[in-house]
Amino acid sequence: MDKPYDLIVVGAGIVGLAHAYTAARRGLRVCVVERDAACVGASIRNFGFITVTGQGAGDTWRRARRAREIWGEVAPQAGIEAIHHGLYLTAFRPQALKVLEEFMGTEMGEQCELLDVAEAARRSSVLRLDGAQGVLYSPHEMRVESRTAIGLLAKWLAEVHGVDFRFSEAVLEVATPRVRTSRAVLHAERVAVCTNTDLNGLFAERIAPHRLRLCLLHMLRVVPEPGFKLPGSVMADLSLVRYHGYSHLPAARVLMEQMRREEGESLDNGIHLIVVQSADGSLVVGDSHHYGAAPEPFADERVDELILRHLNETLKLQQCRVSERWVGIYPSSPSTDCLIDSPDEATRLVLVTSGTGASTAFGIAEDVFAGW
């Protein structure tokens, strides 16, 4: 029989790795089992944007704040570069500025600044501020290159914390303390199942009542002119009617009515602008949201055109060449940002259902262990 572990984690995405890290920090013996040869899912197909400001009030915002702290500790130890910090969210409409003013009156506005246009222009020459009403600046955000960060995090967990990884191995059955895979039978006192989009596999009967759907999103890599430098991550008005930390404010309801009239096509495609910059100077730009039980894998060029229009309306780009396009996919819930379920006392099912895994997973893992 294989040696018993204290914890087996099913899934090597950021949610699984966060649970592995949290357990290893407690001195537990950990094994991560991943069906693919490497993590190729949502955890590498995103912005690498650890977002705090704008997350939903309550648990999501609290977990994001804690996750940001942990990323700040872990990244340098794991050799993960922090590409840039901070967030600039430009309000182009007067009603968007009212949303930001309301946001600044909440506890979530702590340490943020509401800049006038002149100050925002002084801080960055690449923000397009013609007609802008103001700019929210948040110091809390951090950006890593998700394509490499996940692999580096796994490597560090193995080399420094002694976590065992079993890649290219599917988990077929979990009956804690027994875990049956496509290659072996493993044993552990506890099991954390972090299987992201696999809604019809392990514990499908427990997932089904939560009415989860899959969300497909478009993303692009854009090459700007040489020397182009973002001041931090960038968003604009559409984010104010999507991120719950803003959209649940009273002023956001009025903004949504205006956006529905003016940007109905973008809203129909779930578009809101996020722009981050990679170390090579390229921009990662997105995104959109299309929902279903099995979203079709065909990318509509019109969606990309809309995203690129919002990009050019928000930044002063002399060059905007698309070098890559891809789609991401994650589970989505109509009622919660994170599903934590207990099939039994020794097993936890953990799915981030809001596309905020990079931003909240470390905080979620701490909550799971605190309640275990």
Secondary structure, 3 states (H helix, E strand, C coil): CCCCEEEEEECCCHHHHHHHHHHHHCCCCEEEECCCCCCCCHHHCCCCEECCCCCCCCHHHHHHHHHHHHHHHHHHHHCCCCCEEEEEEEECCHHHHHHHHHHHCCHHHCCCEEECHHHHHHHCCCECCCCCCEEEEEEEEEECCHHHHHHHHHHHHHHHHCCEEECCCCEEEEECCEEEECCCEEEEEEEEECCCCCCCCCCHHHHHHHCCEEEEEEEEEEECCCCCCCCCEEECHHHHHCCHHHHCCHHHHHHHHHHHHHCHHHHHCCCCCEEEECCCCCEEEECCCEEECCCCCCCCHHHHHHHHHHHHHHECCCCCEEEEEEEEEEEECCCCCEEEEEEECCEEEEEECCCCHHHHHHHHHHHHHHCC
